[in-house]
Amino acid sequence: MQGDLAIYRSGDIIEHTGVVLEIRKVGEETVPLVLSKWGPGPEYIHAVARTPYGHEYEYWTERP
């Protein structure tokens, strides 16, 4: 959901984080768009699975 954190892991180590900006419907799929900063480079808006930080990710939220 919007405002959740996308946490990218390598095993037990958190490698990267980003904030979910919105959820888009693409055909039959829903694709979370995330805002994150890639190392010393700029911030990017990207699909959750399209980063140099791998495909092992989860979402964290403060909602009950």
PDBQT receptor file of N, H, CA, C and O in Angstrom, charges set to zero:
ATOM      1  N   MET A   1       0.824  -1.184   0.000  1.00  0.00    +0.000 N 
ATOM      2  CA  MET A   1       0.000   0.000   0.000  1.00  0.00    +0.000 C 
ATOM      3  C   MET A   1       0.872   1.254   0.000  1.00  0.00    +0.000 C 
ATOM      4  O   MET A   1       2.041   1.216   0.386  1.00  0.00    +0.000 OA
ATOM      5  N   GLN A   2       0.296   2.335  -0.429  1.00  0.00    +0.000 N 
ATOM      6  H   GLN A   2      -0.653   2.366  -0.742  1.00  0.00    +0.000 HD
ATOM      7  CA  GLN A   2       1.007   3.606  -0.455  1.00  0.00    +0.000 C 
ATOM      8  C   GLN A   2       1.530   3.946   0.934  1.00  0.00    +0.000 C 
ATOM      9  O   GLN A   2       0.802   3.840   1.921  1.00  0.00    +0.000 OA
ATOM     10  N   GLY A   3       2.798   4.357   1.008  1.00  0.00    +0.000 N 
ATOM     11  H   GLY A   3       3.390   4.444   0.206  1.00  0.00    +0.000 HD
ATOM     12  CA  GLY A   3       3.432   4.705   2.273  1.00  0.00    +0.000 C 
ATOM     13  C   GLY A   3       4.174   3.571   2.946  1.00  0.00    +0.000 C 
ATOM     14  O   GLY A   3       4.958   3.815   3.863  1.00  0.00    +0.000 OA
ATOM     15  N   ASP A   4       3.950   2.329   2.515  1.00  0.00    +0.000 N 
ATOM     16  H   ASP A   4       3.313   2.131   1.770  1.00  0.00    +0.000 HD
ATOM     17  CA  ASP A   4       4.690   1.197   3.070  1.00  0.00    +0.000 C 
ATOM     18  C   ASP A   4       6.161   1.288   2.670  1.00  0.00    +0.000 C 
ATOM     19  O   ASP A   4       6.511   1.979   1.714  1.00  0.00    +0.000 OA
ATOM     20  N   LEU A   5       6.999   0.598   3.396  1.00  0.00    +0.000 N 
ATOM     21  H   LEU A   5       6.714   0.036   4.173  1.00  0.00    +0.000 HD
ATOM     22  CA  LEU A   5       8.415   0.497   3.040  1.00  0.00    +0.000 C 
ATOM     23  C   LEU A   5       8.660  -0.788   2.279  1.00  0.00    +0.000 C 
ATOM     24  O   LEU A   5       8.144  -1.842   2.649  1.00  0.00    +0.000 OA
ATOM     25  N   ALA A   6       9.441  -0.708   1.222  1.00  0.00    +0.000 N 
ATOM     26  H   ALA A   6       9.861   0.149   0.921  1.00  0.00    +0.000 HD
ATOM     27  CA  ALA A   6       9.935  -1.893   0.525  1.00  0.00    +0.000 C 
ATOM     28  C   ALA A   6      11.336  -2.133   1.059  1.00  0.00    +0.000 C 
ATOM     29  O   ALA A   6      12.205  -1.266   0.954  1.00  0.00    +0.000 OA
ATOM     30  N   ILE A   7      11.555  -3.306   1.631  1.00  0.00    +0.000 N 
ATOM     31  H   ILE A   7      10.850  -4.010   1.717  1.00  0.00    +0.000 HD
ATOM     32  CA  ILE A   7      12.837  -3.660   2.245  1.00  0.00    +0.000 C 
ATOM     33  C   ILE A   7      13.485  -4.747   1.385  1.00  0.00    +0.000 C 
ATOM     34  O   ILE A   7      12.922  -5.826   1.203  1.00  0.00    +0.000 OA
ATOM     35  N   TYR A   8      14.666  -4.448   0.863  1.00  0.00    +0.000 N 
ATOM     36  H   TYR A   8      15.124  -3.571   1.011  1.00  0.00    +0.000 HD
ATOM     37  CA  TYR A   8      15.403  -5.393   0.017  1.00  0.00    +0.000 C 
ATOM     38  C   TYR A   8      16.473  -6.058   0.863  1.00  0.00    +0.000 C 
ATOM     39  O   TYR A   8      17.262  -5.384   1.526  1.00  0.00    +0.000 OA
ATOM     40  N   ARG A   9      16.495  -7.384   0.837  1.00  0.00    +0.000 N 
ATOM     41  H   ARG A   9      15.854  -7.931   0.298  1.00  0.00    +0.000 HD
ATOM     42  CA  ARG A   9      17.408  -8.153   1.689  1.00  0.00    +0.000 C 
ATOM     43  C   ARG A   9      18.353  -9.029   0.870  1.00  0.00    +0.000 C 
ATOM     44  O   ARG A   9      18.080  -9.406  -0.270  1.00  0.00    +0.000 OA
ATOM     45  N   SER A  10      19.453  -9.325   1.501  1.00  0.00    +0.000 N 
ATOM     46  H   SER A  10      19.674  -9.020   2.427  1.00  0.00    +0.000 HD
ATOM     47  CA  SER A  10      20.352 -10.367   1.043  1.00  0.00    +0.000 C 
ATOM     48  C   SER A  10      20.530 -11.268   2.260  1.00  0.00    +0.000 C 
ATOM     49  O   SER A  10      21.359 -10.999   3.130  1.00  0.00    +0.000 OA
ATOM     50  N   GLY A  11      19.738 -12.343   2.310  1.00  0.00    +0.000 N 
ATOM     51  H   GLY A  11      19.065 -12.562   1.603  1.00  0.00    +0.000 HD
ATOM     52  CA  GLY A  11      19.719 -13.173   3.514  1.00  0.00    +0.000 C 
ATOM     53  C   GLY A  11      19.113 -12.386   4.653  1.00  0.00    +0.000 C 
ATOM     54  O   GLY A  11      17.988 -11.898   4.542  1.00  0.00    +0.000 OA
ATOM     55  N   ASP A  12      19.850 -12.254   5.760  1.00  0.00    +0.000 N 
ATOM     56  H   ASP A  12      20.764 -12.650   5.850  1.00  0.00    +0.000 HD
ATOM     57  CA  ASP A  12      19.357 -11.502   6.917  1.00  0.00    +0.000 C 
ATOM     58  C   ASP A  12      19.766 -10.034   6.900  1.00  0.00    +0.000 C 
ATOM     59  O   ASP A  12      19.408  -9.281   7.805  1.00  0.00    +0.000 OA
ATOM     60  N   ILE A  13      20.507  -9.626   5.884  1.00  0.00    +0.000 N 
ATOM     61  H   ILE A  13      20.798 -10.238   5.149  1.00  0.00    +0.000 HD
ATOM     62  CA  ILE A  13      21.034  -8.262   5.832  1.00  0.00    +0.000 C 
ATOM     63  C   ILE A  13      20.132  -7.387   4.963  1.00  0.00    +0.000 C 
ATOM     64  O   ILE A  13      19.812  -7.746   3.831  1.00  0.00    +0.000 OA
ATOM     65  N   ILE A  14      19.724  -6.230   5.505  1.00  0.00    +0.000 N 
ATOM     66  H   ILE A  14      19.984  -5.938   6.425  1.00  0.00    +0.000 HD
ATOM     67  CA  ILE A  14      18.964  -5.261   4.720  1.00  0.00    +0.000 C 
ATOM     68  C   ILE A  14      19.945  -4.501   3.837  1.00  0.00    +0.000 C 
ATOM     69  O   ILE A  14      20.855  -3.836   4.331  1.00  0.00    +0.000 OA
ATOM     70  N   GLU A  15      19.749  -4.608   2.529  1.00  0.00    +0.000 N 
ATOM     71  H   GLU A  15      19.010  -5.149   2.128  1.00  0.00    +0.000 HD
ATOM     72  CA  GLU A  15      20.641  -3.969   1.552  1.00  0.00    +0.000 C 
ATOM     73  C   GLU A  15      20.128  -2.601   1.109  1.00  0.00    +0.000 C 
ATOM     74  O   GLU A  15      20.916  -1.728   0.747  1.00  0.00    +0.000 OA
ATOM     75  N   HIS A  16      18.779  -2.412   1.139  1.00  0.00    +0.000 N 
ATOM     76  H   HIS A  16      18.139  -3.122   1.433  1.00  0.00    +0.000 HD
ATOM     77  CA  HIS A  16      18.211  -1.220   0.528  1.00  0.00    +0.000 C 
ATOM     78  C   HIS A  16      16.780  -1.046   1.017  1.00  0.00    +0.000 C 
ATOM     79  O   HIS A  16      16.126  -2.024   1.381  1.00  0.00    +0.000 OA
ATOM     80  N   THR A  17      16.291   0.186   1.029  1.00  0.00    +0.000 N 
ATOM     81  H   THR A  17      16.822   0.980   0.734  1.00  0.00    +0.000 HD
ATOM     82  CA  THR A  17      14.895   0.456   1.364  1.00  0.00    +0.000 C 
ATOM     83  C   THR A  17      14.329   1.501   0.406  1.00  0.00    +0.000 C 
ATOM     84  O   THR A  17      15.069   2.277  -0.199  1.00  0.00    +0.000 OA
ATOM     85  N   GLY A  18      13.012   1.506   0.281  1.00  0.00    +0.000 N 
ATOM     86  H   GLY A  18      12.411   0.876   0.773  1.00  0.00    +0.000 HD
ATOM     87  CA  GLY A  18      12.321   2.506  -0.523  1.00  0.00    +0.000 C 
ATOM     88  C   GLY A  18      10.900   2.667  -0.003  1.00  0.00    +0.000 C 
ATOM     89  O   GLY A  18      10.427   1.862   0.799  1.00  0.00    +0.000 OA
ATOM     90  N   VAL A  19      10.226   3.712  -0.465  1.00  0.00    +0.000 N 
ATOM     91  H   VAL A  19      10.610   4.366  -1.116  1.00  0.00    +0.000 HD
ATOM     92  CA  VAL A  19       8.855   4.002  -0.047  1.00  0.00    +0.000 C 
ATOM     93  C   VAL A  19       7.915   3.731  -1.217  1.00  0.00    +0.000 C 
ATOM     94  O   VAL A  19       8.163   4.191  -2.332  1.00  0.00    +0.000 OA
ATOM     95  N   VAL A  20       6.836   2.987  -0.968  1.00  0.00    +0.000 N 
ATOM     96  H   VAL A  20       6.635   2.614  -0.062  1.00  0.00    +0.000 HD
ATOM     97  CA  VAL A  20       5.838   2.724  -2.006  1.00  0.00    +0.000 C 
ATOM     98  C   VAL A  20       5.048   4.006  -2.240  1.00  0.00    +0.000 C 
ATOM     99  O   VAL A  20       4.408   4.531  -1.330  1.00  0.00    +0.000 OA
ATOM    100  N   LEU A  21       5.104   4.505  -3.485  1.00  0.00    +0.000 N 
ATOM    101  H   LEU A  21       5.624   4.078  -4.225  1.00  0.00    +0.000 HD
ATOM    102  CA  LEU A  21       4.381   5.724  -3.842  1.00  0.00    +0.000 C 
ATOM    103  C   LEU A  21       2.951   5.437  -4.275  1.00  0.00    +0.000 C 
ATOM    104  O   LEU A  21       2.019   6.151  -3.906  1.00  0.00    +0.000 OA
ATOM    105  N   GLU A  22       2.796   4.387  -5.059  1.00  0.00    +0.000 N 
ATOM    106  H   GLU A  22       3.553   3.807  -5.359  1.00  0.00    +0.000 HD
ATOM    107  CA  GLU A  22       1.463   4.035  -5.556  1.00  0.00    +0.000 C 
ATOM    108  C   GLU A  22       1.469   2.599  -6.062  1.00  0.00    +0.000 C 
ATOM    109  O   GLU A  22       2.520   1.987  -6.251  1.00  0.00    +0.000 OA
ATOM    110  N   ILE A  23       0.273   2.087  -6.274  1.00  0.00    +0.000 N 
ATOM    111  H   ILE A  23      -0.580   2.584  -6.121  1.00  0.00    +0.000 HD
ATOM    112  CA  ILE A  23       0.098   0.755  -6.842  1.00  0.00    +0.000 C 
ATOM    113  C   ILE A  23      -0.591   0.952  -8.191  1.00  0.00    +0.000 C 
ATOM    114  O   ILE A  23      -1.662   1.556  -8.262  1.00  0.00    +0.000 OA
ATOM    115  N   ARG A  24       0.023   0.441  -9.260  1.00  0.00    +0.000 N 
ATOM    116  H   ARG A  24       0.893  -0.050  -9.202  1.00  0.00    +0.000 HD
ATOM    117  CA  ARG A  24      -0.560   0.565 -10.594  1.00  0.00    +0.000 C 
ATOM    118  C   ARG A  24      -1.047  -0.778 -11.083  1.00  0.00    +0.000 C 
ATOM    119  O   ARG A  24      -0.423  -1.809 -10.829  1.00  0.00    +0.000 OA
ATOM    120  N   LYS A  25      -2.150  -0.764 -11.775  1.00  0.00    +0.000 N 
ATOM    121  H   LYS A  25      -2.658   0.072 -11.982  1.00  0.00    +0.000 HD
ATOM    122  CA  LYS A  25      -2.684  -1.968 -12.419  1.00  0.00    +0.000 C 
ATOM    123  C   LYS A  25      -2.099  -2.010 -13.830  1.00  0.00    +0.000 C 
ATOM    124  O   LYS A  25      -2.298  -1.081 -14.613  1.00  0.00    +0.000 OA
ATOM    125  N   VAL A  26      -1.382  -3.079 -14.154  1.00  0.00    +0.000 N 
ATOM    126  H   VAL A  26      -1.220  -3.833 -13.518  1.00  0.00    +0.000 HD
ATOM    127  CA  VAL A  26      -0.792  -3.276 -15.475  1.00  0.00    +0.000 C 
ATOM    128  C   VAL A  26      -1.330  -4.605 -15.996  1.00  0.00    +0.000 C 
ATOM    129  O   VAL A  26      -0.842  -5.673 -15.627  1.00  0.00    +0.000 OA
ATOM    130  N   GLY A  27      -2.341  -4.525 -16.857  1.00  0.00    +0.000 N 
ATOM    131  H   GLY A  27      -2.737  -3.657 -17.157  1.00  0.00    +0.000 HD
ATOM    132  CA  GLY A  27      -3.000  -5.744 -17.303  1.00  0.00    +0.000 C 
ATOM    133  C   GLY A  27      -3.685  -6.392 -16.112  1.00  0.00    +0.000 C 
ATOM    134  O   GLY A  27      -4.509  -5.768 -15.444  1.00  0.00    +0.000 OA
ATOM    135  N   GLU A  28      -3.343  -7.638 -15.852  1.00  0.00    +0.000 N 
ATOM    136  H   GLU A  28      -2.673  -8.144 -16.395  1.00  0.00    +0.000 HD
ATOM    137  CA  GLU A  28      -3.918  -8.368 -14.712  1.00  0.00    +0.000 C 
ATOM    138  C   GLU A  28      -3.075  -8.235 -13.446  1.00  0.00    +0.000 C 
ATOM    139  O   GLU A  28      -3.478  -8.701 -12.381  1.00  0.00    +0.000 OA
ATOM    140  N   GLU A  29      -1.910  -7.602 -13.558  1.00  0.00    +0.000 N 
ATOM    141  H   GLU A  29      -1.583  -7.223 -14.423  1.00  0.00    +0.000 HD
ATOM    142  CA  GLU A  29      -1.004  -7.487 -12.408  1.00  0.00    +0.000 C 
ATOM    143  C   GLU A  29      -1.133  -6.143 -11.716  1.00  0.00    +0.000 C 
ATOM    144  O   GLU A  29      -1.502  -5.147 -12.339  1.00  0.00    +0.000 OA
ATOM    145  N   THR A  30      -0.828  -6.118 -10.430  1.00  0.00    +0.000 N 
ATOM    146  H   THR A  30      -0.528  -6.927  -9.924  1.00  0.00    +0.000 HD
ATOM    147  CA  THR A  30      -0.657  -4.864  -9.708  1.00  0.00    +0.000 C 
ATOM    148  C   THR A  30       0.834  -4.688  -9.461  1.00  0.00    +0.000 C 
ATOM    149  O   THR A  30       1.514  -5.599  -8.990  1.00  0.00    +0.000 OA
ATOM    150  N   VAL A  31       1.327  -3.498  -9.787  1.00  0.00    +0.000 N 
ATOM    151  H   VAL A  31       0.774  -2.758 -10.170  1.00  0.00    +0.000 HD
ATOM    152  CA  VAL A  31       2.761  -3.230  -9.692  1.00  0.00    +0.000 C 
ATOM    153  C   VAL A  31       2.997  -2.061  -8.744  1.00  0.00    +0.000 C 
ATOM    154  O   VAL A  31       2.604  -0.935  -9.051  1.00  0.00    +0.000 OA
ATOM    155  N   PRO A  32       3.632  -2.304  -7.594  1.00  0.00    +0.000 N 
ATOM    156  CA  PRO A  32       3.981  -1.199  -6.702  1.00  0.00    +0.000 C 
ATOM    157  C   PRO A  32       5.105  -0.357  -7.314  1.00  0.00    +0.000 C 
ATOM    158  O   PRO A  32       6.104  -0.896  -7.791  1.00  0.00    +0.000 OA
ATOM    159  N   LEU A  33       4.934   0.963  -7.296  1.00  0.00    +0.000 N 
ATOM    160  H   LEU A  33       4.123   1.401  -6.908  1.00  0.00    +0.000 HD
ATOM    161  CA  LEU A  33       5.995   1.882  -7.699  1.00  0.00    +0.000 C 
ATOM    162  C   LEU A  33       6.648   2.415  -6.435  1.00  0.00    +0.000 C 
ATOM    163  O   LEU A  33       5.970   2.850  -5.504  1.00  0.00    +0.000 OA
ATOM    164  N   VAL A  34       7.975   2.374  -6.418  1.00  0.00    +0.000 N 
ATOM    165  H   VAL A  34       8.525   2.020  -7.175  1.00  0.00    +0.000 HD
ATOM    166  CA  VAL A  34       8.758   2.693  -5.227  1.00  0.00    +0.000 C 
ATOM    167  C   VAL A  34       9.684   3.864  -5.528  1.00  0.00    +0.000 C 
ATOM    168  O   VAL A  34      10.233   3.968  -6.624  1.00  0.00    +0.000 OA
ATOM    169  N   LEU A  35       9.850   4.735  -4.555  1.00  0.00    +0.000 N 
ATOM    170  H   LEU A  35       9.404   4.651  -3.664  1.00  0.00    +0.000 HD
ATOM    171  CA  LEU A  35      10.842   5.808  -4.624  1.00  0.00    +0.000 C 
ATOM    172  C   LEU A  35      12.003   5.394  -3.744  1.00  0.00    +0.000 C 
ATOM    173  O   LEU A  35      11.818   5.110  -2.560  1.00  0.00    +0.000 OA
ATOM    174  N   SER A  36      13.212   5.356  -4.318  1.00  0.00    +0.000 N 
ATOM    175  H   SER A  36      13.362   5.586  -5.279  1.00  0.00    +0.000 HD
ATOM    176  CA  SER A  36      14.387   5.027  -3.512  1.00  0.00    +0.000 C 
ATOM    177  C   SER A  36      15.628   5.677  -4.110  1.00  0.00    +0.000 C 
ATOM    178  O   SER A  36      15.651   6.055  -5.281  1.00  0.00    +0.000 OA
ATOM    179  N   LYS A  37      16.645   5.796  -3.288  1.00  0.00    +0.000 N 
ATOM    180  H   LYS A  37      16.627   5.489  -2.337  1.00  0.00    +0.000 HD
ATOM    181  CA  LYS A  37      17.928   6.379  -3.701  1.00  0.00    +0.000 C 
ATOM    182  C   LYS A  37      18.914   5.243  -3.899  1.00  0.00    +0.000 C 
ATOM    183  O   LYS A  37      19.118   4.419  -3.007  1.00  0.00    +0.000 OA
ATOM    184  N   TRP A  38      19.514   5.207  -5.064  1.00  0.00    +0.000 N 
ATOM    185  H   TRP A  38      19.348   5.877  -5.788  1.00  0.00    +0.000 HD
ATOM    186  CA  TRP A  38      20.430   4.121  -5.399  1.00  0.00    +0.000 C 
ATOM    187  C   TRP A  38      21.869   4.553  -5.125  1.00  0.00    +0.000 C 
ATOM    188  O   TRP A  38      22.502   5.206  -5.955  1.00  0.00    +0.000 OA
ATOM    189  N   GLY A  39      22.370   4.185  -3.965  1.00  0.00    +0.000 N 
ATOM    190  H   GLY A  39      21.856   3.654  -3.291  1.00  0.00    +0.000 HD
ATOM    191  CA  GLY A  39      23.751   4.502  -3.597  1.00  0.00    +0.000 C 
ATOM    192  C   GLY A  39      23.996   5.997  -3.649  1.00  0.00    +0.000 C 
ATOM    193  O   GLY A  39      23.142   6.771  -3.217  1.00  0.00    +0.000 OA
ATOM    194  N   PRO A  40      25.161   6.434  -4.175  1.00  0.00    +0.000 N 
ATOM    195  CA  PRO A  40      25.454   7.864  -4.234  1.00  0.00    +0.000 C 
ATOM    196  C   PRO A  40      24.733   8.566  -5.394  1.00  0.00    +0.000 C 
ATOM    197  O   PRO A  40      24.833   9.785  -5.538  1.00  0.00    +0.000 OA
ATOM    198  N   GLY A  41      24.014   7.808  -6.213  1.00  0.00    +0.000 N 
ATOM    199  H   GLY A  41      23.932   6.818  -6.096  1.00  0.00    +0.000 HD
ATOM    200  CA  GLY A  41      23.309   8.375  -7.358  1.00  0.00    +0.000 C 
ATOM    201  C   GLY A  41      22.017   9.071  -6.957  1.00  0.00    +0.000 C 
ATOM    202  O   GLY A  41      21.774   9.315  -5.775  1.00  0.00    +0.000 OA
ATOM    203  N   PRO A  42      21.188   9.389  -7.951  1.00  0.00    +0.000 N 
ATOM    204  CA  PRO A  42      19.934  10.096  -7.687  1.00  0.00    +0.000 C 
ATOM    205  C   PRO A  42      18.847   9.176  -7.145  1.00  0.00    +0.000 C 
ATOM    206  O   PRO A  42      19.040   7.964  -7.039  1.00  0.00    +0.000 OA
ATOM    207  N   GLU A  43      17.703   9.765  -6.804  1.00  0.00    +0.000 N 
ATOM    208  H   GLU A  43      17.547  10.749  -6.890  1.00  0.00    +0.000 HD
ATOM    209  CA  GLU A  43      16.525   8.993  -6.438  1.00  0.00    +0.000 C 
ATOM    210  C   GLU A  43      15.842   8.521  -7.713  1.00  0.00    +0.000 C 
ATOM    211  O   GLU A  43      15.879   9.204  -8.736  1.00  0.00    +0.000 OA
ATOM    212  N   TYR A  44      15.217   7.349  -7.646  1.00  0.00    +0.000 N 
ATOM    213  H   TYR A  44      15.186   6.794  -6.814  1.00  0.00    +0.000 HD
ATOM    214  CA  TYR A  44      14.494   6.790  -8.790  1.00  0.00    +0.000 C 
ATOM    215  C   TYR A  44      13.101   6.373  -8.363  1.00  0.00    +0.000 C 
ATOM    216  O   TYR A  44      12.890   5.934  -7.232  1.00  0.00    +0.000 OA
ATOM    217  N   ILE A  45      12.152   6.513  -9.281  1.00  0.00    +0.000 N 
ATOM    218  H   ILE A  45      12.324   6.870 -10.199  1.00  0.00    +0.000 HD
ATOM    219  CA  ILE A  45      10.839   5.900  -9.126  1.00  0.00    +0.000 C 
ATOM    220  C   ILE A  45      10.868   4.676 -10.024  1.00  0.00    +0.000 C 
ATOM    221  O   ILE A  45      11.136   4.786 -11.221  1.00  0.00    +0.000 OA
ATOM    222  N   HIS A  46      10.593   3.502  -9.449  1.00  0.00    +0.000 N 
ATOM    223  H   HIS A  46      10.376   3.412  -8.477  1.00  0.00    +0.000 HD
ATOM    224  CA  HIS A  46      10.761   2.259 -10.189  1.00  0.00    +0.000 C 
ATOM    225  C   HIS A  46       9.771   1.210  -9.717  1.00  0.00    +0.000 C 
ATOM    226  O   HIS A  46       9.242   1.300  -8.610  1.00  0.00    +0.000 OA
ATOM    227  N   ALA A  47       9.523   0.228 -10.546  1.00  0.00    +0.000 N 
ATOM    228  H   ALA A  47       9.953   0.154 -11.446  1.00  0.00    +0.000 HD
ATOM    229  CA  ALA A  47       8.728  -0.932 -10.127  1.00  0.00    +0.000 C 
ATOM    230  C   ALA A  47       9.501  -1.646  -9.022  1.00  0.00    +0.000 C 
ATOM    231  O   ALA A  47      10.731  -1.683  -9.044  1.00  0.00    +0.000 OA
ATOM    232  N   VAL A  48       8.796  -2.199  -8.081  1.00  0.00    +0.000 N 
ATOM    233  H   VAL A  48       7.797  -2.169  -8.063  1.00  0.00    +0.000 HD
ATOM    234  CA  VAL A  48       9.426  -2.784  -6.898  1.00  0.00    +0.000 C 
ATOM    235  C   VAL A  48      10.500  -3.820  -7.247  1.00  0.00    +0.000 C 
ATOM    236  O   VAL A  48      11.512  -3.910  -6.552  1.00  0.00    +0.000 OA
ATOM    237  N   ALA A  49      10.297  -4.590  -8.299  1.00  0.00    +0.000 N 
ATOM    238  H   ALA A  49       9.475  -4.516  -8.863  1.00  0.00    +0.000 HD
ATOM    239  CA  ALA A  49      11.253  -5.653  -8.643  1.00  0.00    +0.000 C 
ATOM    240  C   ALA A  49      12.360  -5.190  -9.589  1.00  0.00    +0.000 C 
ATOM    241  O   ALA A  49      13.197  -6.001  -9.985  1.00  0.00    +0.000 OA
ATOM    242  N   ARG A  50      12.387  -3.928  -9.954  1.00  0.00    +0.000 N 
ATOM    243  H   ARG A  50      11.707  -3.269  -9.632  1.00  0.00    +0.000 HD
ATOM    244  CA  ARG A  50      13.383  -3.444 -10.920  1.00  0.00    +0.000 C 
ATOM    245  C   ARG A  50      14.409  -2.543 -10.251  1.00  0.00    +0.000 C 
ATOM    246  O   ARG A  50      14.361  -1.320 -10.385  1.00  0.00    +0.000 OA
ATOM    247  N   THR A  51      15.331  -3.156  -9.536  1.00  0.00    +0.000 N 
ATOM    248  H   THR A  51      15.370  -4.149  -9.427  1.00  0.00    +0.000 HD
ATOM    249  CA  THR A  51      16.413  -2.432  -8.875  1.00  0.00    +0.000 C 
ATOM    250  C   THR A  51      17.696  -3.230  -9.006  1.00  0.00    +0.000 C 
ATOM    251  O   THR A  51      17.657  -4.414  -9.342  1.00  0.00    +0.000 OA
ATOM    252  N   PRO A  52      18.832  -2.599  -8.744  1.00  0.00    +0.000 N 
ATOM    253  CA  PRO A  52      20.088  -3.355  -8.708  1.00  0.00    +0.000 C 
ATOM    254  C   PRO A  52      20.259  -4.099  -7.385  1.00  0.00    +0.000 C 
ATOM    255  O   PRO A  52      21.305  -4.704  -7.149  1.00  0.00    +0.000 OA
ATOM    256  N   TYR A  53      19.247  -4.060  -6.521  1.00  0.00    +0.000 N 
ATOM    257  H   TYR A  53      18.397  -3.568  -6.713  1.00  0.00    +0.000 HD
ATOM    258  CA  TYR A  53      19.351  -4.663  -5.195  1.00  0.00    +0.000 C 
ATOM    259  C   TYR A  53      18.700  -6.032  -5.103  1.00  0.00    +0.000 C 
ATOM    260  O   TYR A  53      18.505  -6.547  -4.001  1.00  0.00    +0.000 OA
ATOM    261  N   GLY A  54      18.363  -6.625  -6.225  1.00  0.00    +0.000 N 
ATOM    262  H   GLY A  54      18.521  -6.207  -7.119  1.00  0.00    +0.000 HD
ATOM    263  CA  GLY A  54      17.844  -7.985  -6.229  1.00  0.00    +0.000 C 
ATOM    264  C   GLY A  54      16.338  -8.066  -6.125  1.00  0.00    +0.000 C 
ATOM    265  O   GLY A  54      15.641  -7.052  -6.106  1.00  0.00    +0.000 OA
ATOM    266  N   HIS A  55      15.847  -9.299  -6.056  1.00  0.00    +0.000 N 
ATOM    267  H   HIS A  55      16.414 -10.123  -6.071  1.00  0.00    +0.000 HD
ATOM    268  CA  HIS A  55      14.415  -9.548  -6.061  1.00  0.00    +0.000 C 
ATOM    269  C   HIS A  55      13.916 -10.133  -4.747  1.00  0.00    +0.000 C 
ATOM    270  O   HIS A  55      12.788 -10.619  -4.671  1.00  0.00    +0.000 OA
ATOM    271  N   GLU A  56      14.749 -10.088  -3.717  1.00  0.00    +0.000 N 
ATOM    272  H   GLU A  56      15.665  -9.693  -3.779  1.00  0.00    +0.000 HD
ATOM    273  CA  GLU A  56      14.326 -10.574  -2.406  1.00  0.00    +0.000 C 
ATOM    274  C   GLU A  56      13.893  -9.361  -1.598  1.00  0.00    +0.000 C 
ATOM    275  O   GLU A  56      14.721  -8.652  -1.027  1.00  0.00    +0.000 OA
ATOM    276  N   TYR A  57      12.576  -9.129  -1.558  1.00  0.00    +0.000 N 
ATOM    277  H   TYR A  57      11.903  -9.704  -2.022  1.00  0.00    +0.000 HD
ATOM    278  CA  TYR A  57      12.076  -7.952  -0.853  1.00  0.00    +0.000 C 
ATOM    279  C   TYR A  57      10.791  -8.296  -0.106  1.00  0.00    +0.000 C 
ATOM    280  O   TYR A  57      10.141  -9.309  -0.365  1.00  0.00    +0.000 OA
ATOM    281  N   GLU A  58      10.457  -7.418   0.824  1.00  0.00    +0.000 N 
ATOM    282  H   GLU A  58      10.985  -6.595   1.034  1.00  0.00    +0.000 HD
ATOM    283  CA  GLU A  58       9.226  -7.564   1.598  1.00  0.00    +0.000 C 
ATOM    284  C   GLU A  58       8.718  -6.151   1.890  1.00  0.00    +0.000 C 
ATOM    285  O   GLU A  58       9.417  -5.166   1.653  1.00  0.00    +0.000 OA
ATOM    286  N   TYR A  59       7.512  -6.071   2.400  1.00  0.00    +0.000 N 
ATOM    287  H   TYR A  59       6.944  -6.871   2.592  1.00  0.00    +0.000 HD
ATOM    288  CA  TYR A  59       6.908  -4.780   2.733  1.00  0.00    +0.000 C 
ATOM    289  C   TYR A  59       6.735  -4.664   4.233  1.00  0.00    +0.000 C 
ATOM    290  O   TYR A  59       6.362  -5.627   4.904  1.00  0.00    +0.000 OA
ATOM    291  N   TRP A  60       7.005  -3.495   4.747  1.00  0.00    +0.000 N 
ATOM    292  H   TRP A  60       7.307  -2.713   4.202  1.00  0.00    +0.000 HD
ATOM    293  CA  TRP A  60       6.762  -3.183   6.145  1.00  0.00    +0.000 C 
ATOM    294  C   TRP A  60       5.724  -2.078   6.201  1.00  0.00    +0.000 C 
ATOM    295  O   TRP A  60       5.733  -1.173   5.367  1.00  0.00    +0.000 OA
ATOM    296  N   THR A  61       4.833  -2.142   7.173  1.00  0.00    +0.000 N 
ATOM    297  H   THR A  61       4.825  -2.877   7.851  1.00  0.00    +0.000 HD
ATOM    298  CA  THR A  61       3.778  -1.153   7.318  1.00  0.00    +0.000 C 
ATOM    299  C   THR A  61       3.529  -0.874   8.791  1.00  0.00    +0.000 C 
ATOM    300  O   THR A  61       3.910  -1.663   9.656  1.00  0.00    +0.000 OA
ATOM    301  N   GLU A  62       2.891   0.250   9.071  1.00  0.00    +0.000 N 
ATOM    302  H   GLU A  62       2.581   0.892   8.369  1.00  0.00    +0.000 HD
ATOM    303  CA  GLU A  62       2.472   0.560  10.438  1.00  0.00    +0.000 C 
ATOM    304  C   GLU A  62       0.985   0.301  10.622  1.00  0.00    +0.000 C 
ATOM    305  O   GLU A  62       0.463   0.467  11.724  1.00  0.00    +0.000 OA
ATOM    306  N   ARG A  63       0.294  -0.102   9.561  1.00  0.00    +0.000 N 
ATOM    307  H   ARG A  63       0.718  -0.237   8.665  1.00  0.00    +0.000 HD
ATOM    308  CA  ARG A  63      -1.135  -0.412   9.677  1.00  0.00    +0.000 C 
ATOM    309  C   ARG A  63      -1.327  -1.667  10.509  1.00  0.00    +0.000 C 
ATOM    310  O   ARG A  63      -0.510  -2.585  10.446  1.00  0.00    +0.000 OA
ATOM    311  N   PRO A  64      -2.398  -1.715  11.285  1.00  0.00    +0.000 N 
ATOM    312  CA  PRO A  64      -2.642  -2.936  12.067  1.00  0.00    +0.000 C 
ATOM    313  C   PRO A  64      -3.024  -4.120  11.186  1.00  0.00    +0.000 C 
ATOM    314  O   PRO A  64      -3.260  -5.216  11.694  1.00  0.00    +0.000 OA
TER     315      PRO A  64
